[in-house]
Amino acid sequence: MRLRPSLLAAACAAAWLAAPAAQADEALAKKHNCTTCHDVAKKGVGPAYKDVAAKYKGQADAVAKLSAKVKKGGQGVWGPVPMPPNPAVPDADIKKLVEWVLKQG
């Protein structure tokens, strides 16, 4: 199969444009210290982002539900270690982070 140069260029451009958004959201997770307990692929103190994405896949209220958990904290869903509340993280950042986490599955 031979790709047309224009199709190949379009695919490369799409990948290049998508990469900064993914990196930006990962940077946001680092900025707000989410990566202290969470990783995209591996369970740490908290669940892996891919596991969170799988658990909430297809749930219409997932962004709202998880945003509230990030803001207020939570315990018991993923084990005995509580997630502390994050009241200082702006709501817009929480929403962006949750949307990014849900894309990891």
N, C-alpha and C positions, 0 to 999 in steps of 0.2 A: 504494500500500500504506500502510495506516495502522497505526501501532503503538499498542498499548494503553498507557495511562500507566503501569500497573504493570510491564509488560515493559520499557518505556523506563527506568523508575526502577531496575529490577533490573540492566539492562545498565550503567547509569551507576555504580551501586554496585559492581559487579564490577570495572569499570575503575578506579575510585577505590581499591578495596582492593588491586588488583594493582600499582598504580603505586608505592606505598611500598616494596614488596619489590624491585622492579627498581631503584629509586633507591638503596636500601640496599646492594644488591650492587655497584652502580656506585661508591658511596661507599667500599665496602670495597676495591675495586680501586684507587681513588685513595689510600686510607689506606696500602696496602702497596706503593705506587709502581708498580703494574702498568701504569698508563696512561703511564708514561714511555716505554715501548716498544710498547705495544699500544693499539689503538683498536677500537671495535665494528665499524666499517665499512671502515676504510682500513688498508692495510699500512703499518707504520712500520718501526722497527728489527726488530720481531717481526711475526708474522702478525696480521691482523685477527681479532677474535673470531668473526665470522661465517664466516670461512674455516676456523678451527679446528672450529667446530660442524659445518660441512659435511663436513670430512674424517673426523670421528669419529662421524658420524650413524649410529645403529643398532648401534654396537659396544657390547656388553654390559659390557665392561671399561673403557670410556672414562673414567669418573670415577676409577677406581683408577689407570689408566695415566697420565692427565694430572696427577693429584694427585702422583704420584711424580716426574713431570718438573718440576713446580713446586717441589717440596721439594728435589730433588737437582740440578736444572738439566738442561740438555740441549743437544745440538748436532747439526746435520746434517739435521734433518727439514725445516726451513723455510729453510735457507740456511746460509751460513758463520758467521754471527754467533751465538755461543753465548748461551743464556739462563743467567744466573747462578743458583746455588742460592739458595733462600730458607728456610734452616733456622730463622730466627727467627719465621716466620709460623706461627701455630698451625694444627694439622691441621684443626680445625673450620672455620677461615676459608678454608683452601685448598679444602676440600670444597665449601663454599658458593660460592666463586668459580668453581670448575670447573663446578659444576652451572649456575650463571648463564651462563657462557661457552657451554656446550653448548646453551642455549636461544636463543642469538643467531642461529642459522642458519635 
